[in-house]
Amino acid sequence: MGIHIIADFLGVDPRKIARVEDLRAILDRVVSKSGLHVVSSIFHQFEPHGVSAAYILSESHLSVHTWPEHGYVALDIFTCGSDECAIKAFDLLVEELEPKVIEKKIVRRDFYEKNQVSNTPKSPKV
């Protein structure tokens, strides 16, 4: 069904992730360059700083939560179909945010494919 990238970035320049306007510019560039397609997006500015951002994509979603006081970003990218756009978005975010430390997990969302059952009704065994 797709790929789910879950990542933590540490050592990110707080100026890049403290305010919505700065982070939005980065995320908009990343989404555009990666070939993802935005359905809608929402941003929340925390005070005194920090941002939560979510993009609903035709491919699924991308979300980011920031803690500039720690130089920390929590990232979540889930896309259906080809892995290419999700991996490209991740790589572009690494380029833009330049974290000193990255922890990444990739989850294959293939439960349906592994457990596909026929829609044909079966007779119960007697």
Secondary structure by P-SEA (a helix, b strand, c coil): cbbbbbbccccccccccccaaaaaaaaaaaaaaacccccbbbbbbcccccbbbbbbccccbbbbbbcccccbbbbbbbbcccaaaaaaaaaaaaaaacccbbbbbbbccccccccccccccccccc
